[in-house]
Amino acid sequence: MSIQYKHSAWLNILKQGYDTLRGKQRSPSVYWLRPDGKNLETMKMVAGNALAQGNDYVEFMLHSSEFMPGEAQHLKMKHLLISCITTWKNCLAGFLSARKV
């Protein structure tokens, strides 16, 4: 899965130490390469960082229910599903043009 950490490494270590003191355990906050219909810029950032790191590919996440209007928790309406697909298409187009494939 292609991800980008939301915070710097030292802040993630600090947050995990604080969580440990509180008896909690959680992973660092990340940006996922997962379209939700309104995160095109975040997806471009994640894909761009993958390029900058020399990766040959990016991995993204979609659940099969996200292709069915009304089934995905965050895509309850058909226009949000279309927006999600358009967001992914635009991000993919930008990624491919940057790679000159």
N, C-alpha and C positions, 0 to 999 in steps of 0.2 A: 504494500500500500504506500503510495507516495503521500508523505505528510510534511508539514513545516511546523516546527515548534513555535508556539505563540510567544514564549519568553526565552531569555538567554539561558545558557547552561547553569550559570551560578544562581539565577533566580529559581530555576527548577529544583536545584539541590536544596536551596533554602526553603522552598515551599514543601518539598518532600520531608525535610527534617522537621518542620513545624507540624505537618500532618502526623508524622511518627509520634511526636510528643503528645498529640491529641488522641492517639490510638487509631488513627485513620490510615488507610492505604489507598492511594490512587495514582494513576499515571499522569505524566505531565500533560498540560493542555496543548493541543495541536490543531492545526488547520488540516482538514482532510481534503483530498481531491474527490469531492462528492457534491454533485450539483444539487442545489435546492431551489433554483429559479431566481435567486437574488444574490448569488455569491460569485459572479463572473470574475471580478477583480481578484478575489482571494484565490480562485482556481488558477488564474493566470500567474499569480505570484508563486504558487506551489509548483506549477509546471515550469515556470521560468527558473526557479531555484534548482529544480531537478536538472534542467539543461546546464546551468552554471556549474553544477557538481560533476558534470560529465556523464550523466546517466543516458543510456540509449533509449530508454522507454520510461513511461509513467504508468502507475497502476491507479485505477479509480474504483469507486465502490458504487454499485447500484443494486438494489434489491428488486427481484422480479415484480413485487407488488407496486413498485414505483412506476411501472408502465401501465398500470390499471387505475384510471381516475377513481378517486374515492377510497382506495385501499391503503395507500401510504399515509402514515400519520401526519406528515408535514405537507402532503399534496392532496388535500381533500377535494379540490375542484379541478376541473379539466384545464382551465387556463393556467393554473400553477404547474400542471404536468407539462404543458406545452412550453411554458417559460423555462422549466428545468431542462427539457431536451434542447431548447434553443441555447441555453447557457452552456451546456456541455458541447454542443456543436461549435459555438464560437470559441470556446477555450481550446478545443481540439484543433480548429483551423489555425488559431494563433500559434499553437505549439508546433504544428507541422510546418507552417511557413517559416518559423524561426529555425527549424532543423533543415530547411531546404530539401525536403524529401520529394 
